[in-house]
Amino acid sequence: CIPFKDADEALQIANDTPFGLAAAVWSRDIFKCLSLVKKLRAGIVWVNTMQPCYVEAPWGGYKQSGHGRELSLYGVEEFLEVKQVHINLNPAPIGWY
């Protein structure tokens, strides 16, 4: 556990790292938790719990904790390559110019 004076210092300590996979916020004040959740630079944030993993939820971090997401539909999209293809089936000249 890393000691801190207040929520602002805890946030500064948490964000002052090259990594950002996950963070946890603990408090009885849910509104304070939600305020910190918005400011944390982490891909996964747990509130009053830690490390549950659901395949329906995207998994991945910020900064040097990786790019993209695994699990869920977001994860599937990370393994796809998108290609745009246009086919003109009209034999007439295009006439752009």
Steps between C-alpha positions, in 0.01 A plus 500: 500500500632846411416772755328819383354812667177539305318392185683753282839366607383141451387590148834665425691195624277262301532698177874568539607168351576385147240226547123508515349154492276518807419700811271460799315769694364434848261734682155516655441817296399366157501849349863549603578161346334595172691828493828311536398237243468775238848634579691172527713410196431127514319271260320316780378660822338309783291678764483341846620171355803368316582271213165365385528399136205461267533381142221742403713799602800634307840428659800721434706788628620849423854627442763221506249244621421409144280628227165376390266275691449130557175324591150618402409633156775763539751217526373323190533823301867526601572181305320610185641691207262740334518550127303744289424377146319691225403317181356684204290252303378764256687462167445868415791742548509663841533852364665663799690748288 
